[in-house]
Amino acid sequence: MVIKSTGSWFTVESDNGELFECKIKGKFRIKGIKSTNPVAVGDHVEFSIQSNSGEKNVGLITSISERKNYIIRRSQNLSKQSHIIAANIDQAVLVVTLAYPVTTTTFIDRYLASAEAYRIPVLMVFNKTDRLNEDDHPLLHSLFETYTNIGYQCISTSATTLLGIEKLREALKNKINVFNGHSGVGKSTLINILEPGLQLKTMDISDIHNTGKHTTTYSTLYKLNFGGYIIDTPGIKAFGMLEMEAWEISHYFPEIFKISASCQYGNCSHTHEPGCAVKAAVENNEIAQSRYISYLGLLESDDKYRPAF
């Protein structure tokens, strides 16, 4: 299994637990692969040993097993290509903060829709709750209610007070978990609390822009002593929707998809058609207005590679 990717080199753990630094065989770069990284953390691969000196084991990746799922983002260098963040995931953990920095519902909903498209369950972690003021708590309660009603598990956490840490640990147990979220939301800090021996690098957010600074520069998979794995990933500033057609976007908003069965027209876009059950549900507060706005934002975007905000 690939446990670390730096772009040109991949750390692969063999079946007997040995680590090998591997390159990719040239043929991976052809065959019409659209992603900038044909091999990702979490992939199961076959490799041939090129050298085994005792100091450094070197190998060549020759084939990759079919993925059960993966999660992607827009490539930072090539806007029309995707970058695979991680593969073969049991659970995506989206870490969000209402302040320091702010995570918008637009970003959250784009992430959730992408995870739905690739059949990846999502655990939502609302972090830094100790830094919220009185005015923020109603918003936290509202978001909890919105996403819990849709079917997403939500946990409040604080690295300072250790709120929710045991609950989070139990939710991660015996699963391959990928941690995502903006830079500065506290992903690495949470991981360090869950698995103190890792000592991942952390950094304060920018005082000027109230945004995070990248401390994780590439995806890495870590084994958890209590069972399972964590894949730590670079912070995501923008989350473009790729490989998704306009007509199927509503399928990845579970509450919209469910109610759309009652629309007058089978191909209802939920924008202007008469007899639209989805628009009626928004007016009756059965569907959160923020979710509907996120849906419209994706639907009306001609450029599926547009940043999240």
C-alpha positions, -999 to +999 in steps of 0.1 A: +000+000+000+012+035-009+016+054+024+033+086+012+035+106-020+058+135-027+049+137-064+079+119-079+086+093-052+061+070-034+067+053-001+052+018-004+047-006+026+050-042+015+029-071+028+056-079+054+058-043+066+090-032+048+091+003+034+103+009-002+109+042-020+094+037-054+092+054-088+064+049-113+070+029-145+068+051-175+036+035-190+015+050-161+020+084-177+002+074-209-030+054-213-051+086-212-048+091-175-064+126-167-051+130-132-017+146-125-008+118-101-017+083-115-007+068-081-020+081-048-018+075-011-040+045-002-035+028-035-026-009-036+002-015-060+026-042-073+063-032-075+096-048-084+127-043-061+154-024-078+178-024-050+179-034-013+210-021+003+197-022+039+199+016+041+173+024+014+150+000-003+142+012-038+114-002-061+095+004-093+057+005-093+046-017-122+008-020-117-020-006-096-051-024-083-086-012-091-097+015-066-129+011-046-131+049-045-110+080-044-114+117-038-100+144-060-095+181-062-086+204-091-049+204-100-032+235-088-010+237-119-033+224-146-068+237-142-084+212-165-069+182-147-076+165-114-053+156-086-062+125-066-060+133-029-063+097-016-077+063-027-095+034-011-110+054+017-135+041+043-143+075+057-136+112+048-132+135+078-141+171+069-127+194+096-144+228+095-143+259+117-168+287+121-139+311+128-101+312+127-105+306+097-141+306+084-153+276+065-182+285+042-212+264+036-204+266-001-171+248+005-187+223+028-215+214+003-191+211-026-170+188-006-200+167+005-213+165-031-179+153-043-177+127-016-212+115-024-202+112-061-174+089-052-194+070-026-173+080+004-190+084+038-182+117+055-177+125+092-180+163+099-158+177+126-166+212+139-133+222+155-121+251+176-154+253+194-136+268+224-130+299+203-166+306+195-184+336+210-220+337+221-233+348+187-216+318+170-233+291+190-267+294+173-250+290+139-231+259+152-264+245+164-281+253+131-253+236+110-253+206+133-291+202+128-289+208+090-262+182+083-274+156+109-309+157+094-294+149+060-276+119+075-240+131+082-224+123+116-213+156+132-189+160+161-178+192+180-141+192+190-116+214+207-079+207+209-077+230+239-104+215+261-103+180+245-140+182+238-151+154+216-117+138+212-128+104+226-159+104+204-137+113+174-113+085+182-141+060+184-154+072+150-120+066+133-113+032+148-104+004+124-111+026+093-089+042+066-097+079+073-087+109+051-086+143+068-095+173+047-104+209+053-089+244+048-054+251+060-056+263+096-087+244+108-065+222+130-063+189+112-027+182+122-033+194+158-062+170+161-042+141+147-014+148+172-038+146+200-053+113+187-019+098+180+007+118+201+037+099+187+033+114+152+042+149+162+029+164+130+041+200+123+015+227+131+014+264+126-007+293+137-031+309+112-022+342+096-031+371+118-035+394+088-058+373+067-073+349+093-064+321+069-043+290+074-007+284+064+001+251+047+019+228+071+012+195+053+027+197+019+019+161+007-005+133+016+008+108+041-009+077+056-003+070+094-012+039+113-033+044+145-024+026+177-061+022+185-068+006+151-071+020+116-053+047+096-053+084+090-044+101+058-032+137+064-036+159+034-026+194+024-052+220+032-077+227+005-082+263-005-105+256-034-125+225-042-136+223-079-162+198-090-148+175-116-162+146-136-197+157-128-225+166-153-251+193-145-280+168-147-265+146-120-256+173-094-289+169-076-281+132-070-253+142-047-275+163-024-293+135-006-322+155+007-328+172-028-326+138-046-351+122-022-377+150-025-372+153-063-392+121-067-423+142-061-416+168-087-441+172-115-414+166-142-389+137-141-362+159-155-369+188-132-338+211-126-354+226-095-349+261-108-380+273-127-403+244-134-439+243-121-448+217-096-412+215-083-413+197-049-377+208-041-385+245-044-416+239-022-395+221+004-370+250+005-399+274+011-412+252+039-377+249+055-376+211+048-345+218+028-319+243+042-317+274+021-279+273+023-279+238+007-302+249-021-280+279-028-250+256-030-269+234-054-278+263-076-242+276-075-230+242-089-258+239-114-253+274-128-216+271-131-205+265-167-170+259-155-170+227-133-134+236-123-143+269-106-129+273-071-151+267-041-154+304-034 
